Amino acid sequence: MIEILSWANLGTTAGVSAAVITMTQVLKHYLTKVDPKWIALALSMFITIAHQFVVGDYSWGAFALSALNAIMSAGTAIGGYEMFVKPAVQQKL
C-alpha cells in the first residue's frame, strides 16, 4: 500500500507542496476574504513545524530551516497551481 500522506513524505518539499495545494483548494472556499497565497504559506509553515515536532529535533537551527523550507514549499505550491491547475480550470470554462 502506498502512503501518500506519511510523515516521511511530508518531510520533503514535494510532499509538503502537494499537501498544501490540496488543502488550500479546500480552505479557500471557506476563507473567502483571505488571499489563497497566505493560506498556502500558513499551511506550509504549520506542516513543516509539525514535522519537526514529530521528528523530535527541537533545535533552533532545525526550526529556522523548517521556516525556510516552508517558504520554498509554499512558493512551489503557488507556482504549481498557477502553472498547471489554473490554466486547466480556465480552459474548462
C-alpha positions, 0 to 999 in steps of 0.5 A: 500500500502506498502512503501518500500522506506519511510523515516521511513524505511530508518531510520533503518539499514535494510532499509538503507542496502537494499537501498544501495545494490540496488543502488550500483548494479546500480552505479557500472556499471557506476563507473567502476574504483571505488571499489563497497565497497566505493560506498556502504559506500558513499551511506550509509553515504549520506542516513543516513545524509539525514535522519537526515536532514529530521528528523530535529535533527541537533545535533552533537551527532545525526550526529556522530551516523548517521556516525556510523550507516552508517558504520554498514549499509554499512558493512551489505550491503557488507556482504549481497551481498557477502553472498547471491547475489554473490554466486547466480550470480556465480552459474548462470554462 
